Amino acid sequence: MYDLQIIKDSAEKLGFEYIENEPLSKHTSFKIGGEAQLFITVFTLEQLKAVVRLCKENEIELFVLGKGSNLLISDKGMKGVVLTLDGDFKDISVKENKITCGAGVNLARLCNFALDNSLSGLEFAFGIPGSVGGAAYMNAGAYGGEMKDVVTLVTHITREGEVVTLDKTQLDLSYRHSVYKTSDDIILFVTMELENGDKSDIKAKMDDFMDRRKTKQPLDFPSAGSVFKRPQGNFAGTLIEQCGLKGKTIGGAQVSEKHAGFIINIGNATCEDVLNLVKFVQDTVKEQTGYFLEREIIHIERN
């Protein structure tokens, strides 16, 4: 275990908050995850810079957690620092047809902000249970739209404390991928360019997408969304259903009977339960159809 006293000693002086041995199951949509040795909430860029510097100088592992909606965290928890963004990182502003917001902003709030300003282009994201930072990191998408369709600038901080802004051409946005998936940089702010639209049309599209989610997805149970990436020329859920795996259960984890592309936590599922079920599905689908389903949810094993 790390000696985190130097970081705790800085909290009062700098104004950030911390909790020791915080259950990460409280911070993930799967409701799975062991304890964070130190769970920190920062409210300003200066606080974030200080924590990043302290972690680097003292060789302490640092993990940034958004809404935890696409994560499967080990039951053993995480040593070092798990950090979340609040305060200034939840601000939203608009200038003409461009919205800039902090990485900690909830996607639903962003979509409603765009609606209030009669700006179209983010309707697809309404109902995706994540943060703007996480959505940019994953190039989140649904219903024919992706973050790459609207994102123009992303500002991040490196582990050396340098603040950098990348434009769209530098972000390497593709299916469930961005440049951030291969770096340790921390997303701070995202700028999106939208189109002026009719408020009632935008609202109707958002409501339609939300209705589809409620009808087709198992929103009544904890999950991490779509477990697998879409295979070329097919759909993960279709293949899983064809293999008769709806309702397949290991421990507290189950392939949803409502949508086979989801694995749900039906009661005290462990990380191991989910991983075992993922592998069972992958092996069965590969054997019966020839398709290998690549996992989309991110597994964090750090202890």
Residue frames relative to the residue before (quaternion, step in Angstrom):
aa qw qx qy qz dx dy dz
M 1.0000 0.0000 0.0000 0.0000 0.00 0.00 0.00
Y 0.4759 -0.6692 0.4920 0.2892 3.54 -1.12 0.67
D 0.3879 -0.6393 0.5980 0.2885 3.53 -1.33 0.43
L 0.0893 -0.8495 0.5199 -0.0070 3.55 -0.25 1.30
Q 0.3093 0.7957 -0.4811 0.1995 3.57 1.27 0.23
I 0.6349 0.5527 -0.3398 0.4196 3.58 0.98 -0.80
I 0.6573 0.4819 -0.3093 0.4900 3.57 1.10 -0.65
K 0.6441 0.5152 -0.3248 0.4629 3.58 0.96 -0.84
D 0.6398 0.5377 -0.3208 0.4457 3.58 1.03 -0.78
S 0.6792 0.4987 -0.2853 0.4567 3.58 1.15 -0.59
A 0.5132 0.6985 -0.4049 0.2912 3.58 1.18 -0.48
E 0.6978 0.4718 -0.2900 0.4542 3.58 0.79 -0.98
K 0.6619 0.5177 -0.3028 0.4497 3.56 0.96 -0.86
L 0.7724 0.3726 -0.1834 0.4806 3.58 0.93 -0.93
G 0.4950 -0.7145 0.3900 0.3038 3.58 1.22 -0.34
F 0.5263 0.5925 -0.4542 0.4071 3.59 1.16 0.25
E 0.4021 -0.7223 0.5180 0.2199 3.57 -1.25 0.39
Y 0.0446 -0.7997 0.5974 0.0412 3.57 -1.17 0.52
I 0.1329 -0.7367 0.6570 0.0890 3.50 -1.33 0.54
E 0.3140 -0.7429 0.5580 0.1952 3.57 -0.92 0.86
N 0.8608 0.0868 -0.0828 0.4945 3.54 -1.18 0.75
E 0.2097 0.8022 -0.5215 0.2014 3.54 0.90 1.01
P 0.4220 -0.7018 0.5049 0.2729 3.64 -0.77 0.98
L 0.3465 -0.7584 0.5157 0.1970 3.58 -0.67 1.09
S 0.4855 0.6469 -0.4349 0.3957 3.57 1.27 -0.19
K 0.6182 0.5436 -0.3368 0.4570 3.59 1.22 -0.45
H 0.7545 0.3937 -0.1758 0.4949 3.58 1.23 -0.44
T 0.6674 0.4351 -0.3199 0.5127 3.60 1.21 0.33
S 0.5421 -0.6399 0.4395 0.3217 3.56 -1.08 0.73
F 0.6052 0.5516 -0.3434 0.4599 3.60 1.25 -0.39
K 0.2752 -0.7658 0.5108 0.2772 3.58 1.29 -0.52
I 0.5388 0.5660 -0.4029 0.4765 3.54 1.10 0.87
G 0.5413 0.6254 -0.4598 0.3233 3.58 -1.07 0.69
G 0.4283 -0.7090 0.5059 0.2409 3.55 -0.96 0.89
E 0.7350 -0.4481 0.2975 0.4130 3.56 -1.28 -0.25
A 0.3573 -0.6610 0.6129 0.2446 3.52 -1.27 0.61
Q 0.5043 -0.6530 0.4655 0.3202 3.57 -0.84 0.95
L 0.7756 -0.0616 0.0438 0.6267 3.58 1.01 -0.84
F 0.1288 -0.7915 0.5968 0.0279 3.56 -0.66 1.18
I 0.0822 -0.8381 0.5385 -0.0280 3.55 -0.44 1.28
T 0.1398 -0.7484 0.6415 0.0937 3.54 -1.14 0.76
V 0.0971 -0.7889 0.6055 0.0394 3.57 -0.75 1.08
F 0.2882 -0.7906 0.5293 0.1082 3.56 -1.12 0.77
T 0.7804 0.2185 -0.1207 0.5733 3.60 1.23 -0.37
L 0.6371 -0.5231 0.4052 0.3954 3.52 -1.29 0.35
E 0.6338 0.5357 -0.3419 0.4409 3.60 0.99 -0.76
Q 0.6307 0.5143 -0.3295 0.4786 3.60 1.02 -0.76
L 0.6564 0.5116 -0.3102 0.4595 3.56 0.92 -0.90
K 0.6338 0.5283 -0.3277 0.4602 3.58 0.93 -0.88
A 0.6632 0.5147 -0.3069 0.4485 3.59 0.93 -0.90
V 0.6705 0.4866 -0.3045 0.4701 3.61 0.91 -0.88
V 0.6329 0.5248 -0.3283 0.4651 3.59 0.97 -0.83
R 0.6646 0.5057 -0.3011 0.4603 3.58 0.96 -0.91
L 0.6673 0.5053 -0.3047 0.4545 3.59 0.89 -0.93
C 0.6521 0.5069 -0.3191 0.4648 3.58 0.97 -0.82
K 0.6679 0.4978 -0.3095 0.4585 3.58 0.94 -0.85
E 0.6800 0.5043 -0.2937 0.4440 3.58 0.87 -0.95
N 0.7697 0.3437 -0.1732 0.5093 3.58 1.08 -0.73
E 0.4318 -0.7406 0.4232 0.2933 3.56 1.36 0.33
I 0.3444 0.7202 -0.5054 0.3274 3.54 0.96 1.01
E 0.4468 -0.6881 0.4980 0.2809 3.57 -0.85 0.92
L 0.0984 -0.7911 0.6036 0.0043 3.54 -1.03 0.93
F 0.0207 -0.7859 0.6174 -0.0276 3.55 -0.82 1.08
V 0.2522 -0.7692 0.5718 0.1333 3.56 -0.89 0.98
L 0.1406 -0.8065 0.5737 0.0242 3.54 -0.74 1.14
G 0.2622 -0.7521 0.5842 0.1560 3.56 -0.86 1.00
K 0.8032 -0.1767 0.1648 0.5445 3.56 -0.64 -1.13
G 0.4249 -0.7424 0.4426 0.2691 3.60 1.26 -0.02
S 0.4207 0.7604 -0.4170 0.2664 3.57 1.21 0.47
N 0.7519 0.3143 -0.2044 0.5423 3.60 1.21 -0.16
L 0.5709 0.6293 -0.3336 0.4084 3.54 1.29 0.41
L 0.1134 -0.7232 0.6749 0.0930 3.49 -1.29 0.62
I 0.0891 -0.8352 0.5427 -0.0039 3.56 -0.24 1.31
S 0.5884 -0.6162 0.4105 0.3250 3.54 -1.00 0.91
D 0.5234 -0.6295 0.4803 0.3147 3.55 -1.14 0.71
K 0.5948 0.5749 -0.3582 0.4329 3.58 1.23 -0.33
G 0.4810 -0.6898 0.4229 0.3376 3.57 1.27 -0.21
M 0.4349 -0.6886 0.5231 0.2511 3.54 -1.31 -0.26
K 0.3547 -0.7155 0.5659 0.2049 3.55 -0.88 1.00
G 0.7261 0.4207 -0.3093 0.4474 3.52 -1.26 0.34
V 0.6980 -0.4561 0.3743 0.4058 3.52 -1.20 -0.73
V 0.0896 -0.7158 0.6888 0.0724 3.52 -1.12 0.87
L 0.1162 -0.8383 0.5324 -0.0149 3.54 -0.63 1.19
T 0.0757 -0.7810 0.6180 0.0490 3.57 -1.07 0.76
L 0.4108 -0.7371 0.5013 0.1911 3.54 -1.16 0.76
D 0.0350 0.7798 -0.6223 0.0585 3.58 -0.92 0.97
G 0.7062 0.4979 -0.2975 0.4060 3.58 -1.22 -0.41
D 0.8495 0.0310 0.0219 0.5262 3.56 -0.71 -1.15
F 0.6629 0.5172 -0.3037 0.4482 3.57 1.13 -0.55
K 0.6621 0.4303 -0.3247 0.5206 3.56 1.31 0.29
D 0.4267 0.6909 -0.4638 0.3543 3.56 1.26 0.45
I 0.1001 -0.7641 0.6338 0.0663 3.57 -1.21 0.62
S 0.0253 0.7846 -0.6193 0.0132 3.57 -1.02 0.80
V 0.1886 -0.7756 0.5929 0.1067 3.55 -1.21 0.47
K 0.0050 -0.7561 0.6545 -0.0016 3.55 -1.15 0.77
E 0.8008 -0.1084 -0.0149 0.5889 3.52 -0.38 1.33
N 0.7870 -0.2892 0.2031 0.5057 3.63 -0.57 -1.07
K 0.5904 0.5577 -0.3729 0.4486 3.59 1.21 0.46
I 0.1580 -0.7701 0.6144 0.0679 3.53 -0.93 1.00
T 0.0751 -0.7615 0.6421 0.0470 3.56 -1.01 0.89
C 0.0848 0.8119 -0.5724 0.0771 3.57 -0.79 0.94
G 0.5951 -0.5768 0.4359 0.3510 3.50 -1.30 0.41
A 0.6247 -0.5760 0.3867 0.3585 3.54 -1.20 0.58
G 0.6680 0.5293 -0.2991 0.4292 3.59 1.17 -0.50
V 0.4649 0.6909 -0.4403 0.3356 3.59 1.29 -0.04
N 0.4519 -0.6673 0.5268 0.2700 3.56 -1.02 0.87
L 0.5462 -0.6473 0.4188 0.3276 3.60 -0.93 0.87
A 0.6232 0.5420 -0.3502 0.4419 3.58 1.01 -0.75
R 0.6486 0.5071 -0.3154 0.4719 3.59 1.00 -0.82
L 0.6278 0.5313 -0.3300 0.4633 3.59 1.00 -0.80
C 0.6676 0.5063 -0.3016 0.4550 3.58 0.88 -0.93
N 0.6672 0.4853 -0.3019 0.4777 3.59 0.99 -0.79
F 0.6023 0.5423 -0.3478 0.4714 3.59 1.13 -0.63
A 0.6447 0.5076 -0.3134 0.4780 3.58 0.98 -0.85
L 0.6255 0.5364 -0.3222 0.4661 3.57 1.01 -0.84
D 0.6648 0.5165 -0.3036 0.4461 3.58 0.86 -0.96
N 0.7389 0.3781 -0.2083 0.5174 3.57 1.16 -0.61
S 0.4594 -0.7225 0.4121 0.3116 3.58 1.33 0.39
L 0.4468 0.6677 -0.4636 0.3738 3.55 0.99 0.91
S 0.2052 -0.8092 0.5476 0.0566 3.53 -0.80 1.12
G 0.5239 0.6325 -0.4742 0.3171 3.55 -1.20 0.62
L 0.7204 0.4131 -0.2332 0.5060 3.56 1.26 -0.41
E 0.3458 0.7764 -0.4820 0.2128 3.59 1.24 0.03
F 0.6088 0.5875 -0.3443 0.4071 3.60 1.02 -0.80
A 0.6941 0.5083 -0.2684 0.4334 3.59 1.08 -0.74
F 0.5086 0.6552 -0.4259 0.3614 3.57 1.24 -0.26
G 0.7652 0.2937 -0.2381 0.5211 3.55 -0.55 1.16
I 0.5406 0.5565 -0.4268 0.4646 3.61 1.22 -0.18
P 0.3025 -0.8229 0.4553 0.1550 3.62 -0.42 1.19
G 0.5006 0.6601 -0.4248 0.3649 3.56 0.66 1.04
S 0.5517 -0.5687 0.4825 0.3734 3.54 -1.36 -0.15
V 0.6490 -0.5118 0.3890 0.4069 3.55 -1.27 0.32
G 0.6378 0.5306 -0.3305 0.4500 3.58 1.00 -0.79
G 0.6686 0.4934 -0.2903 0.4746 3.55 0.95 -0.90
A 0.6413 0.5301 -0.3203 0.4528 3.57 1.05 -0.79
A 0.6540 0.4881 -0.3099 0.4878 3.58 1.03 -0.76
Y 0.6212 0.5597 -0.3232 0.4431 3.57 1.02 -0.87
M 0.7719 0.3568 -0.1671 0.4990 3.57 0.91 -1.00
N 0.2683 -0.7259 0.5441 0.3242 3.57 1.26 -0.45
A 0.0187 -0.8497 0.5258 -0.0348 3.53 0.77 1.13
G 0.0645 0.8084 -0.5824 0.0563 3.54 -1.12 0.66
A 0.0523 0.7671 -0.6387 0.0283 3.52 -1.35 0.32
Y 0.8598 0.1477 -0.0887 0.4807 3.54 -1.28 0.49
G 0.7586 -0.4292 0.2043 0.4456 3.56 0.88 0.98
G 0.6925 0.4256 -0.2878 0.5064 3.59 1.27 0.04
E 0.0898 -0.7790 0.6186 0.0493 3.57 -1.21 0.54
M 0.6467 -0.5136 0.3855 0.4116 3.55 -1.23 0.38
K 0.6128 0.5778 -0.3566 0.4042 3.60 1.03 -0.69
D 0.5811 0.5901 -0.3697 0.4212 3.59 1.23 -0.38
V 0.8000 0.2978 -0.1262 0.5053 3.58 1.12 -0.61
V 0.6142 0.5765 -0.3618 0.3993 3.63 1.07 -0.62
T 0.1136 -0.8018 0.5844 0.0512 3.58 -0.93 0.93
L 0.8017 0.0635 -0.0123 0.5943 3.60 1.08 -0.72
V 0.0294 -0.7612 0.6463 0.0442 3.56 -1.17 0.65
T 0.1756 -0.7717 0.6048 0.0882 3.57 -0.90 0.98
H 0.0002 -0.8067 0.5900 -0.0353 3.56 -0.90 0.96
I 0.3162 -0.6936 0.5988 0.2458 3.52 -1.37 0.10
T 0.3788 -0.7142 0.5436 0.2256 3.54 -0.97 0.89
R 0.6262 -0.5374 0.3940 0.4049 3.57 -1.24 0.24
E 0.6134 0.5104 -0.3521 0.4891 3.59 1.31 -0.08
G 0.5889 -0.6236 0.3466 0.3798 3.58 1.31 0.04
E 0.5156 0.6394 -0.4226 0.3831 3.60 1.25 0.15
V 0.2784 -0.7492 0.5787 0.1618 3.58 -0.92 0.93
V 0.0301 -0.8163 0.5719 -0.0750 3.55 -0.68 1.20
T 0.1742 -0.7654 0.6082 0.1176 3.58 -1.10 0.70
L 0.1524 -0.7813 0.6023 0.0599 3.56 -0.88 1.02
D 0.3182 -0.7205 0.5713 0.2307 3.57 -1.07 0.69
K 0.7726 -0.4058 0.2311 0.4301 3.53 -1.32 0.27
T 0.6632 0.5324 -0.3131 0.4228 3.59 0.98 -0.83
Q 0.7003 0.4675 -0.2591 0.4731 3.59 1.22 -0.45
L 0.5930 0.6423 -0.3349 0.3516 3.58 1.28 -0.26
D 0.2639 -0.8035 0.4980 0.1920 3.61 1.28 -0.24
L 0.2093 0.8115 -0.5146 0.1813 3.56 0.91 0.97
S 0.1675 0.7435 -0.6302 0.1483 3.54 -0.82 1.09
Y 0.7908 -0.3230 0.1897 0.4841 3.58 -1.25 -0.10
R 0.8440 -0.1487 0.0207 0.5150 3.57 -0.58 1.30
H 0.6408 0.4987 -0.3182 0.4893 3.56 1.06 0.76
S 0.0699 0.7381 -0.6711 0.0007 3.51 -1.30 0.60
V 0.7040 -0.4415 0.3423 0.4386 3.56 -1.32 0.13
Y 0.6280 0.5797 -0.3351 0.3965 3.59 1.14 -0.58
K 0.5663 0.6032 -0.3930 0.4013 3.59 1.19 -0.31
T 0.7427 0.3311 -0.2107 0.5426 3.59 1.24 -0.29
S 0.6757 0.4191 -0.3152 0.5180 3.58 1.16 0.56
D 0.4674 -0.6560 0.5134 0.2958 3.56 -1.36 0.17
D 0.3885 0.7448 -0.4701 0.2709 3.58 1.27 0.12
I 0.3238 -0.7496 0.5541 0.1618 3.56 -1.12 0.74
I 0.3653 -0.7411 0.5237 0.2074 3.58 -0.62 1.14
L 0.1992 -0.8036 0.5567 0.0673 3.56 -0.90 1.04
F 0.8100 -0.0263 0.0956 0.5780 3.55 0.77 -1.12
V 0.1481 -0.7783 0.6071 0.0603 3.55 -1.15 0.69
T 0.1490 -0.7685 0.6166 0.0832 3.57 -1.02 0.88
M 0.0902 -0.8005 0.5926 0.0004 3.55 -0.92 1.01
E 0.2425 -0.7531 0.5951 0.1412 3.56 -1.03 0.83
L 0.0815 -0.8166 0.5712 -0.0158 3.55 -0.64 1.19
E 0.4613 -0.6634 0.5118 0.2920 3.56 -1.32 0.01
N 0.5117 -0.6128 0.4967 0.3404 3.55 -1.08 0.66
G 0.0455 0.8187 -0.5677 0.0729 3.56 -0.87 0.94
D 0.5907 -0.5449 0.4526 0.3864 3.50 -1.35 0.00
K 0.5084 -0.6965 0.4129 0.2933 3.55 -0.70 1.11
S 0.6680 0.5008 -0.3136 0.4523 3.59 0.92 -0.82
D 0.6332 0.5176 -0.3300 0.4715 3.61 1.07 -0.69
I 0.6439 0.5161 -0.3166 0.4677 3.57 0.99 -0.87
K 0.6572 0.5124 -0.3015 0.4633 3.57 0.93 -0.93
A 0.6505 0.5226 -0.3185 0.4497 3.59 0.94 -0.86
K 0.6624 0.4981 -0.3053 0.4689 3.58 0.98 -0.80
M 0.6371 0.5180 -0.3235 0.4702 3.59 1.00 -0.81
D 0.6640 0.5025 -0.3042 0.4626 3.57 0.92 -0.90
D 0.6316 0.5389 -0.3299 0.4493 3.58 1.02 -0.81
F 0.6766 0.4850 -0.2952 0.4689 3.58 0.89 -0.93
M 0.6537 0.5067 -0.3210 0.4614 3.58 0.99 -0.78
D 0.6294 0.5300 -0.3305 0.4623 3.58 1.02 -0.79
R 0.6379 0.5233 -0.3234 0.4634 3.58 1.00 -0.81
R 0.6361 0.5274 -0.3282 0.4578 3.58 0.99 -0.83
K 0.6823 0.4977 -0.2895 0.4505 3.55 0.86 -1.00
T 0.6695 0.5107 -0.2917 0.4537 3.57 1.07 -0.77
K 0.8102 0.3381 -0.1290 0.4611 3.56 0.88 -0.99
Q 0.7525 0.3974 -0.2122 0.4804 3.59 1.10 -0.56
P 0.4873 -0.6870 0.4624 0.2769 3.61 -1.09 0.71
L 0.0006 -0.8651 0.5007 -0.0279 3.55 0.61 1.17
D 0.5821 0.6035 -0.3634 0.4061 3.59 1.26 -0.23
F 0.7297 0.3680 -0.2176 0.5337 3.59 1.27 -0.23
P 0.5517 -0.5816 0.4661 0.3744 3.60 -1.15 0.51
S 0.1532 0.7626 -0.6168 0.1204 3.56 -0.99 0.90
A 0.3963 -0.6810 0.5441 0.2883 3.55 -1.32 -0.07
G 0.6482 -0.5192 0.3184 0.4570 3.56 1.12 0.63
S 0.7928 -0.2446 0.2065 0.5187 3.55 -1.18 -0.57
V 0.3737 -0.7636 0.4876 0.1985 3.55 -0.67 1.13
F 0.8069 0.2456 -0.0883 0.5299 3.55 0.98 -0.89
K 0.5255 -0.5986 0.5016 0.3375 3.53 -1.23 0.54
R 0.5612 -0.5950 0.4519 0.3561 3.55 -1.20 0.50
P 0.3235 -0.7544 0.5311 0.2102 3.63 -0.65 1.04
Q 0.6334 -0.5513 0.3832 0.3847 3.55 -1.14 0.63
G 0.8601 0.1377 -0.1095 0.4789 3.55 -0.80 1.05
N 0.7772 0.2363 -0.1610 0.5606 3.59 1.20 0.19
F 0.3867 -0.6842 0.5522 0.2782 3.58 -1.31 -0.24
A 0.5502 -0.6396 0.4222 0.3315 3.56 -0.92 0.93
G 0.6714 0.5171 -0.3078 0.4324 3.58 0.82 -0.97
T 0.6393 0.5305 -0.3187 0.4564 3.57 1.02 -0.83
L 0.6701 0.4999 -0.2965 0.4616 3.58 0.90 -0.92
I 0.6557 0.5122 -0.3115 0.4589 3.58 0.94 -0.89
E 0.6589 0.5027 -0.3035 0.4702 3.56 0.98 -0.86
Q 0.6247 0.5450 -0.3323 0.4496 3.59 1.02 -0.81
C 0.6921 0.4663 -0.2668 0.4821 3.56 1.11 -0.66
G 0.5124 -0.6915 0.3923 0.3246 3.57 1.27 0.19
L 0.4529 0.7384 -0.4053 0.2922 3.56 1.19 0.49
K 0.3949 0.6978 -0.5048 0.3199 3.61 1.19 0.08
G 0.8063 0.2477 -0.1971 0.4997 3.57 -0.84 0.97
K 0.4309 0.6874 -0.4754 0.3403 3.61 1.26 -0.08
T 0.0746 -0.8291 0.5534 -0.0261 3.56 -0.74 1.09
I 0.0038 0.7400 -0.6726 -0.0102 3.52 -1.13 0.81
G 0.8122 -0.0275 -0.0299 0.5820 3.58 -0.51 1.18
G 0.7790 -0.2894 0.2392 0.5021 3.54 -0.76 -1.06
A 0.5904 0.5619 -0.3634 0.4513 3.59 1.29 0.21
Q 0.0164 -0.8171 0.5746 -0.0429 3.55 -0.92 0.92
V 0.4380 -0.6181 0.5763 0.3068 3.54 -1.17 0.67
S 0.4723 -0.7190 0.4272 0.2783 3.56 -0.55 1.17
E 0.4057 -0.7015 0.5352 0.2386 3.55 -1.02 0.84
K 0.6271 0.5326 -0.3297 0.4630 3.57 1.28 -0.31
H 0.7815 -0.0287 0.0585 0.6205 3.58 1.02 -0.85
A 0.3663 -0.7908 0.4521 0.1901 3.56 -0.36 1.28
G 0.5972 0.5777 -0.3671 0.4181 3.61 1.21 -0.25
F 0.6657 0.4664 -0.2846 0.5082 3.56 1.33 -0.12
I 0.1553 -0.7028 0.6790 0.1451 3.52 -1.23 0.64
I 0.1529 -0.8173 0.5542 0.0397 3.55 -0.79 1.06
N 0.4238 -0.6570 0.5659 0.2617 3.51 -1.32 0.50
I 0.1247 -0.8346 0.5347 0.0450 3.59 -0.23 1.26
G 0.7941 -0.2302 0.1139 0.5509 3.57 1.27 0.14
N 0.8479 -0.1647 0.0599 0.5003 3.56 -0.41 1.31
A 0.1922 0.7793 -0.5649 0.1914 3.58 0.96 0.81
T 0.2943 -0.7315 0.5876 0.1819 3.54 -1.13 0.71
C 0.6636 -0.4664 0.3928 0.4334 3.53 -1.31 0.24
E 0.6487 0.5322 -0.3106 0.4465 3.57 0.99 -0.87
D 0.6000 0.5561 -0.3531 0.4538 3.60 1.05 -0.75
V 0.6884 0.4844 -0.2823 0.4602 3.56 0.84 -1.01
L 0.6639 0.5073 -0.3113 0.4527 3.59 0.88 -0.91
N 0.6527 0.5063 -0.3158 0.4668 3.59 0.99 -0.81
L 0.6617 0.4924 -0.3062 0.4754 3.57 1.01 -0.78
V 0.6027 0.5479 -0.3483 0.4639 3.60 1.05 -0.74
K 0.6853 0.4796 -0.2889 0.4657 3.58 0.86 -0.95
F 0.6248 0.5355 -0.3387 0.4563 3.59 1.00 -0.78
V 0.6593 0.4968 -0.3014 0.4771 3.58 0.95 -0.88
Q 0.6513 0.5187 -0.3203 0.4519 3.58 0.88 -0.92
D 0.6835 0.4907 -0.2899 0.4561 3.58 0.85 -0.98
T 0.6735 0.5029 -0.3002 0.4510 3.58 0.91 -0.91
V 0.6727 0.4890 -0.2951 0.4704 3.58 0.89 -0.93
K 0.6372 0.5205 -0.3280 0.4642 3.60 0.97 -0.80
E 0.6837 0.4975 -0.2863 0.4507 3.56 0.88 -0.95
Q 0.7652 0.4031 -0.2066 0.4575 3.59 0.88 -0.93
T 0.8137 0.2614 -0.1229 0.5045 3.61 1.03 -0.66
G 0.4797 -0.6671 0.4437 0.3577 3.58 1.18 -0.45
Y 0.5965 0.5600 -0.3646 0.4446 3.59 1.23 -0.21
F 0.2053 -0.7281 0.6330 0.1645 3.55 -1.12 0.72
L 0.2651 -0.7748 0.5577 0.1352 3.55 -0.72 1.08
E 0.2446 -0.7753 0.5693 0.1226 3.55 -0.60 1.17
R 0.4765 -0.6940 0.4649 0.2740 3.55 -0.85 0.98
E 0.2734 -0.7553 0.5754 0.1540 3.57 -0.99 0.87
I 0.6439 0.5062 -0.3374 0.4640 3.61 0.95 -0.75
I 0.4014 -0.7295 0.5149 0.2039 3.55 -1.08 0.81
H 0.2245 -0.7755 0.5802 0.1076 3.55 -0.77 1.09
I 0.1378 -0.7931 0.5912 0.0502 3.58 -0.71 1.09
E 0.0331 0.7772 -0.6239 0.0752 3.55 -0.59 1.21
R 0.3043 0.7497 -0.5309 0.2518 3.58 -0.13 1.25
N 0.2767 0.7603 -0.5446 0.2209 3.57 -0.38 1.18
